[in-house]
Amino acid sequence: MADSGYQAVSGETISGKRLTDGERIWAGVDAVLTAATGGFATYASVLAKTGKAATTTVQTVGKAVNYADDANDIAHTVTAMQDDPWAQHSNLE
């Protein structure tokens, strides 16, 4: 998340590569979804330690955010492969 957040805000990778507007948007979406997924997981963990369970609504929203994060990862990979089919195999940044 920190890497994606940095990329979205600064417009470059930590190694200094400038990002396109599209890449910055992907980074921002990834940062938000990763933070939300982690937040729901942490909340559920805290509840479990106290012997309580998350409400059905919280569980449903947590699952939806997790699925959205997975869908974003898949969409990003597919888009990147359409732009440059071999880049995903040679650049595992």
C-alpha distance (Angstrom), angle and dihedral (degrees) to the residues before:
residue distance angle dihedral
M1 . . .
A2 3.78 . .
D3 3.79 91.2 .
S4 3.81 93.2 48.5
G5 3.78 92.0 45.8
Y6 3.79 91.4 50.2
Q7 3.79 91.2 49.1
A8 3.81 93.1 49.4
V9 3.80 93.5 49.4
S10 3.81 101.1 38.0
G11 3.80 99.3 33.7
E12 3.78 93.1 -131.6
T13 3.79 140.7 78.9
I14 3.78 121.1 -107.5
S15 3.80 86.9 -102.0
G16 3.82 90.3 57.8
K17 3.83 102.4 -104.0
R18 3.83 110.4 148.4
L19 3.80 113.9 -124.4
T20 3.77 128.0 -140.6
D21 3.79 118.7 -122.0
G22 3.79 88.8 -102.6
E23 3.80 92.2 52.8
R24 3.81 90.0 49.7
I25 3.81 90.2 52.5
W26 3.82 91.1 50.2
A27 3.81 89.4 49.5
G28 3.80 91.8 50.2
V29 3.80 93.8 49.1
D30 3.80 90.2 47.1
A31 3.82 91.8 50.2
V32 3.80 93.6 50.1
L33 3.81 95.1 45.9
T34 3.80 93.3 44.8
A35 3.81 90.9 50.6
A36 3.80 92.0 47.5
T37 3.81 92.7 48.0
G38 3.81 91.2 49.4
G39 3.79 91.6 46.2
F40 3.78 93.6 54.3
A41 3.80 91.5 45.1
T42 3.81 91.0 51.2
Y43 3.81 91.8 47.4
A44 3.81 91.6 50.9
S45 3.81 90.4 47.7
V46 3.80 92.3 51.8
L47 3.80 90.8 49.1
A48 3.81 91.3 48.9
K49 3.82 91.1 53.0
T50 3.79 90.1 54.6
G51 3.79 91.8 48.6
K52 3.78 94.0 -110.0
A53 3.78 129.7 119.3
A54 3.77 128.0 -136.6
T55 3.78 116.0 -107.3
T56 3.77 118.0 -100.4
T57 3.80 89.6 -107.5
V58 3.81 92.6 54.1
Q59 3.80 90.9 46.8
T60 3.81 91.5 49.1
V61 3.80 93.6 48.0
G62 3.81 90.1 46.9
K63 3.80 91.1 52.7
A64 3.81 91.7 46.0
V65 3.80 91.8 51.7
N66 3.80 90.4 47.8
Y67 3.82 91.0 50.9
A68 3.82 90.3 47.1
D69 3.81 89.5 52.4
D70 3.81 90.6 50.5
A71 3.82 91.3 47.0
N72 3.81 90.1 50.0
D73 3.82 90.9 51.9
I74 3.81 91.4 49.8
A75 3.81 93.4 45.8
H76 3.80 91.3 48.3
T77 3.80 92.0 50.2
V78 3.82 93.0 47.2
T79 3.81 91.5 48.2
A80 3.79 91.9 48.1
M81 3.80 91.4 49.1
Q82 3.81 91.2 50.6
D83 3.80 90.0 51.7
D84 3.81 93.7 46.5
P85 3.83 116.0 -0.2
W86 3.80 94.7 -164.9
A87 3.81 98.4 43.9
Q88 3.80 93.7 80.1
H89 3.81 89.8 57.4
S90 3.78 97.8 45.7
N91 3.81 102.8 35.9
L92 3.78 114.9 52.3
E93 3.81 94.9 170.0
